[in-house]
Amino acid sequence: MIRGQDIVYVANDWRAENKTSAHHVAEVLARGNRILYIEAAGQRAPRASGRDLRRVVRKIAGALKRPRPVAEGVWVYSPLILPFHRFGAARHLNRLLLRSLLRLAVRRVGFERPLLWIVLPHYYSVVDDLPSCGVVYYCVDEYASQPDVDGDAIRRMEAHVLRRADVAFAVSAPLVAAKQQLNANTYASPHGVDVSHFRRAMEPGAVPGDVRDIPRPIAGFFGLIEEWIDLELMETAARALPGVSFVLIGRSARPLGRLTALPNVYVLGQRPYAQLPDYLRTFDVGLLPYHLNTQVMNSNPKKLREYLAGGKPVVSVRVPEVERYSRLVRIADGPEQFTAAIAEAIAETGPERSRERAAAMEAESWEQRVANVSDIVVRHIPAVRHD
């Protein structure tokens, strides 16, 4: 495991609404290292929404402050950049801003030649402008395919980071194959799971008040409701199974349309990560209802392992990385199969399968993932400190 190392870690907001793999990896690394966590917002231009405007205000205020301590040996800093990556002038100004702001932040926390750990590639210039002992690129998504981003600009930025990285990781086989074209030292590192956190769903416990009166059985989903969620698929299943309650937990980043008019659909909104096991406890089946677009086909759904760690049956569309778990997951092709699989999962009885699903996740903890990554990092960057 990497130990005693100073790390500049470039990822999404430290207290983001949706806890991502970047947060889990950073938390494990923070147990034995010092981390300057850079909040790298700005992959897309802000919308004229209250949420985006509040984020802009926070960014401006954060850029004027020193790195703030959030835990022992962990500081968070929010540099300000212009989120208009298609324009050369904006990219040039961003590079000048980042160079000066990050060098100052690194000095303020006492780092000299830290390890650069890049999760979001639009801060690509730091690999050239920030002195380091080495560069790790940790790719958790096909960023150029995300909604509302300048795909060509993001691809160019990511290519620059990949060419400069000493070692790279990607969360799915398609992503590994794609990134290896630019960096031969690219390895698979699938998402992990907080095993003890989600296993609480298998234990007796409190039922949140907003689901207490929802009729059972429950087919549930938690996560960001973005363009990659197939609302039409959910609507078809909800209409075909009127005796099943469909519960959606998470921030809605798109209109939900006719889905919300159905009497057996319950949209609860965002809930804290700490409470997700309590909601998962009420699920009779967990759903992965994705559009099979480029982003999804390159993905490795984190919530798959979270559902399984809680012992729950899972129904998914046919995503390549989900197929690896076909022994534990019902995989559906099309709305009819998806609906039938939900009914089959709900009819499943007995605790044996629940224990089998949870036990399968024991070897897929975030601690194990970071240990595996650490072994590879120190092989490629001998200057990194480790035990």
C-alpha positions in Angstrom: 0.0 0.0 0.0 1.2 3.6 -0.7 2.2 5.1 2.7 3.8 8.4 3.8 3.3 9.9 0.4 2.2 13.5 -0.5 -0.5 13.3 -3.1 -2.2 16.0 -5.2 -5.5 14.4 -6.1 -7.6 16.1 -8.9 -11.3 15.0 -8.8 -14.8 16.2 -8.5 -16.2 18.2 -5.5 -15.1 16.8 -2.1 -18.7 17.0 -0.9 -20.5 16.2 -4.1 -24.1 15.2 -4.0 -23.3 11.8 -5.4 -20.5 9.9 -3.7 -18.2 8.6 -6.5 -15.4 6.2 -6.8 -13.0 9.1 -6.7 -14.2 9.9 -3.1 -13.8 6.3 -2.0 -10.3 5.9 -3.4 -9.2 9.3 -1.8 -10.6 8.3 1.6 -8.6 5.0 1.5 -5.4 6.8 0.4 -5.9 9.4 3.1 -5.5 6.8 5.9 -1.8 6.6 5.3 -0.8 9.6 3.2 -1.2 13.4 3.0 -3.6 14.6 0.3 -4.3 17.9 -1.3 -7.7 17.3 -2.9 -8.3 19.6 -5.8 -12.0 20.1 -6.7 -11.9 20.1 -10.5 -15.4 21.4 -11.4 -16.0 22.8 -14.9 -16.1 20.0 -17.5 -19.2 21.6 -18.9 -20.3 25.2 -19.2 -22.7 26.1 -16.3 -26.4 26.2 -17.0 -28.6 29.1 -16.0 -29.9 27.2 -13.0 -29.8 28.0 -9.3 -27.7 24.9 -8.6 -25.0 25.8 -11.1 -25.0 29.5 -10.1 -24.5 28.5 -6.5 -21.6 26.3 -7.5 -20.0 29.2 -9.4 -20.3 31.4 -6.4 -18.7 28.7 -4.2 -15.9 28.3 -6.7 -15.1 32.0 -6.8 -15.1 32.2 -3.0 -13.0 29.0 -2.6 -10.4 30.2 -5.1 -9.6 33.1 -2.8 -9.1 31.0 0.2 -6.2 28.8 1.4 -6.6 25.0 1.2 -9.0 24.0 3.9 -8.3 21.1 6.3 -11.1 18.5 6.2 -9.4 15.6 8.0 -6.1 14.7 9.5 -3.6 15.2 6.6 -6.3 16.1 4.1 -6.8 19.6 2.6 -9.3 20.6 0.0 -8.8 23.4 -2.5 -11.1 24.8 -5.2 -9.2 26.7 -7.9 -11.1 28.8 -10.3 -11.1 28.1 -14.1 -13.3 29.0 -17.0 -15.5 26.1 -18.1 -15.3 27.0 -21.8 -12.8 24.4 -23.0 -13.5 24.8 -26.8 -11.9 28.2 -26.8 -8.1 28.4 -27.0 -8.0 31.7 -25.1 -10.0 30.1 -22.2 -7.6 27.1 -22.1 -4.6 29.3 -22.1 -6.0 31.5 -19.3 -6.9 28.4 -17.3 -3.4 27.0 -17.6 -1.9 30.3 -16.3 -4.5 30.3 -13.4 -3.9 26.7 -12.5 -0.2 27.0 -12.6 -0.1 29.9 -10.2 -2.9 28.8 -7.9 -1.9 25.2 -7.5 1.8 25.9 -7.0 0.8 28.3 -4.2 -1.6 25.8 -2.7 1.1 23.0 -2.8 3.5 25.3 -1.0 1.0 26.2 1.6 0.4 22.6 2.7 4.2 21.9 2.6 4.4 19.5 -0.3 7.5 19.5 -2.5 7.3 16.8 -5.3 4.0 15.1 -4.7 2.4 12.3 -6.6 -0.2 13.6 -9.1 -3.3 11.5 -9.1 -5.6 12.7 -11.9 -9.2 11.6 -12.1 -10.7 14.4 -14.2 -8.7 15.2 -17.3 -9.7 18.8 -18.0 -7.0 20.0 -15.5 -4.6 18.4 -18.0 -2.0 21.2 -17.7 -1.0 20.2 -14.1 0.9 17.3 -15.5 3.3 19.7 -17.1 3.2 22.7 -14.7 3.2 21.1 -11.3 6.5 19.5 -10.2 5.9 15.9 -9.1 7.5 12.5 -8.5 5.1 10.9 -11.0 1.6 10.9 -12.6 -1.3 8.5 -12.1 -4.4 8.8 -14.3 -7.4 7.1 -12.9 -10.2 7.0 -15.5 -13.7 6.2 -14.1 -15.8 7.2 -17.1 -15.9 8.0 -20.8 -15.8 11.7 -20.1 -16.1 12.9 -23.7 -19.5 11.2 -23.9 -21.0 12.8 -20.8 -24.0 15.2 -21.3 -23.4 18.8 -22.2 -19.6 18.6 -22.5 -17.4 19.6 -25.4 -16.4 16.0 -26.4 -13.6 16.9 -28.8 -11.9 19.2 -26.2 -12.2 16.6 -23.4 -10.7 14.0 -25.7 -7.7 16.2 -26.4 -7.2 16.9 -22.7 -7.4 13.3 -21.7 -5.0 12.3 -24.5 -2.5 14.8 -23.1 -2.8 13.3 -19.6 -2.5 9.8 -20.8 0.6 10.5 -22.8 2.3 12.1 -19.7 1.0 9.5 -17.1 3.5 7.0 -15.7 0.6 4.6 -15.2 -3.1 4.7 -15.9 -6.2 2.8 -14.6 -9.7 2.4 -16.1 -12.8 0.9 -14.5 -14.0 -1.2 -17.5 -12.5 -3.5 -20.2 -13.6 -1.2 -23.0 -12.0 1.8 -21.3 -8.8 -0.1 -20.7 -8.6 -1.1 -24.4 -9.2 2.5 -25.5 -6.7 4.1 -23.1 -4.0 1.6 -23.8 -3.8 3.0 -27.4 -2.3 6.1 -25.8 -0.6 4.6 -22.8 0.5 1.0 -22.8 0.8 1.1 -18.9 -3.0 1.1 -18.5 -4.6 -1.4 -16.2 -8.1 -2.5 -15.2 -9.3 -1.3 -11.8 -13.0 -1.9 -11.4 -15.1 0.0 -8.9 -15.1 -1.3 -5.4 -17.8 -1.2 -2.7 -18.0 -0.2 0.9 -18.9 -3.7 2.1 -19.7 -3.0 5.7 -21.8 0.1 4.9 -24.1 -1.6 2.4 -24.3 -4.9 4.3 -26.3 -3.0 6.9 -29.2 -3.5 4.5 -29.3 -7.2 5.4 -29.6 -6.4 9.1 -32.8 -5.3 11.0 -33.0 -1.6 11.3 -35.0 1.6 10.9 -37.2 2.2 7.8 -37.0 5.8 6.6 -40.3 7.6 7.1 -40.8 8.5 3.4 -40.8 4.8 2.4 -42.6 3.4 5.4 -46.1 3.6 3.8 -45.1 2.7 0.3 -46.7 -0.7 -0.6 -44.4 -3.7 -1.0 -42.8 -5.2 -3.0 -40.4 -2.4 -4.0 -38.2 -2.2 -7.2 -35.7 0.4 -6.3 -33.0 2.6 -7.9 -30.6 5.0 -6.3 -28.2 7.3 -8.1 -28.1 10.4 -10.3 -31.1 10.4 -12.7 -29.3 11.7 -15.9 -29.7 11.2 -19.6 -28.3 7.7 -19.4 -31.2 6.5 -17.3 -33.9 4.9 -19.5 -37.1 6.4 -18.2 -39.2 4.8 -20.9 -38.0 1.4 -19.8 -38.9 2.2 -16.2 -42.4 3.4 -17.3 -43.0 0.3 -19.3 -42.1 -1.9 -16.3 -44.2 0.2 -13.9 -47.3 0.0 -16.2 -46.8 -3.8 -16.6 -46.4 -4.4 -12.9 -49.0 -2.2 -11.2 -48.7 -4.2 -7.9 -45.0 -3.3 -7.6 -43.8 0.1 -6.2 -41.0 1.7 -8.2 -38.9 3.9 -6.0 -36.3 6.3 -7.4 -33.8 7.9 -5.0 -31.4 10.6 -6.3 -31.2 14.0 -7.8 -33.1 14.4 -11.1 -31.0 16.2 -13.7 -33.6 15.7 -16.4 -37.4 15.9 -16.6 -39.1 12.7 -15.6 -42.1 13.1 -17.9 -44.9 10.7 -17.7 -43.2 8.4 -15.2 -44.2 10.6 -12.3 -47.9 10.4 -13.2 -48.0 6.6 -12.5 -49.6 5.8 -9.1 -47.0 3.1 -8.3 -43.9 5.3 -9.0 -42.3 7.2 -6.1 -39.6 9.8 -6.8 -38.0 10.7 -3.4 -35.1 12.9 -4.5 -31.6 13.1 -3.2 -30.8 11.3 0.0 -27.5 11.2 2.0 -25.0 8.4 1.3 -25.1 7.5 5.0 -28.8 6.7 4.7 -28.7 4.6 1.5 -28.4 1.2 3.3 -31.7 2.1 5.2 -33.4 2.6 1.9 -31.8 -0.4 0.3 -33.2 -2.5 3.2 -36.7 -1.8 1.8 -35.9 -2.9 -1.8 -37.0 -6.3 -3.0 -34.9 -5.8 -6.1 -32.3 -3.2 -7.3 -32.6 -1.8 -10.8 -30.0 -0.8 -13.4 -32.2 0.7 -16.1 -29.7 2.3 -18.5 -29.8 3.5 -22.1 -27.1 1.5 -23.9 -25.2 4.6 -25.1 -21.4 5.0 -25.5 -21.0 6.2 -21.9 -22.9 3.3 -20.4 -21.2 0.7 -22.6 -17.9 1.9 -21.3 -19.1 2.1 -17.7 -18.8 -0.1 -14.6 -21.9 0.7 -12.5 -20.8 1.3 -8.9 -24.3 0.7 -7.6 -24.3 -2.9 -8.9 -21.9 -3.8 -6.1 -23.8 -1.7 -3.6 -27.0 -3.6 -4.3 -25.2 -6.9 -4.2 -23.4 -6.1 -0.9 -26.8 -5.4 0.6 -27.8 -8.9 -0.5 -30.4 -7.7 -3.0 -31.4 -9.3 -6.3 -30.4 -7.1 -9.3 -32.0 -6.6 -12.7 -30.0 -4.9 -15.3 -29.8 -4.2 -19.0 -26.9 -5.8 -20.9 -23.9 -3.7 -19.9 -20.5 -5.5 -20.6 -19.2 -5.1 -17.1 -22.4 -6.2 -15.6 -22.3 -9.4 -17.6 -19.3 -10.5 -15.6 -21.8 -10.9 -12.7 -24.4 -12.9 -14.6 -24.3 -15.6 -11.9 -25.6 -13.0 -9.5 -27.6 -10.6 -11.7 -30.6 -11.0 -14.0 -29.7 -9.4 -17.3 -32.5 -8.4 -19.7 -32.6 -7.5 -23.4 -35.5 -5.2 -24.0 -38.5 -4.1 -22.0 -40.4 -7.4 -21.8 -37.4 -9.3 -20.4 -36.7 -6.4 -18.0 -40.2 -6.5 -16.7 -40.2 -10.3 -16.4 -36.9 -10.3 -14.6 -38.2 -7.9 -12.0 -41.2 -10.2 -11.3 -38.8 -13.2 -11.1 -36.5 -11.4 -8.7 -39.4 -10.4 -6.4 -40.6 -14.0 -6.3 -37.2 -15.2 -5.2 -37.4 -16.4 -1.6 -34.9 -17.6 1.0 -31.8 -16.0 2.6 -29.2 -18.2 0.9 -29.0 -16.2 -2.3 -28.8 -12.9 -0.3 -25.9 -14.3 1.6 -24.2 -15.5 -1.6 -24.5 -12.1 -3.2 -23.1 -10.3 -0.2 -20.3 -12.8 0.2 -19.2 -12.3 -3.4 -18.5 -8.6 -2.6 -16.1 -9.3 0.3 -13.2 -9.4 -2.1 -14.2 -6.2 -3.9 -13.8 -3.6 -1.1 -12.3 -0.2 -1.8 -9.4 -1.2 0.5 -8.6 -4.1 -1.8 -9.0 -2.0 -4.9 -6.5 0.6 -3.6 -4.1 -2.0 -2.5 -4.1 -3.6 -5.9 -3.6 -0.2 -7.6 -0.8 0.7 -5.1 1.2 -2.4 -6.1 1.1 -1.3 -9.7 1.8 2.3 -9.0 5.0 1.6 -7.1 6.2 -0.7 -9.9 6.0 2.1 -12.4 6.9 5.0 -10.1 9.7 3.8 -7.8 9.9 7.2 -6.0 6.4 6.6 -4.4 6.6 5.8 -0.8 5.0 2.5 0.3 5.1 -0.2 3.0 
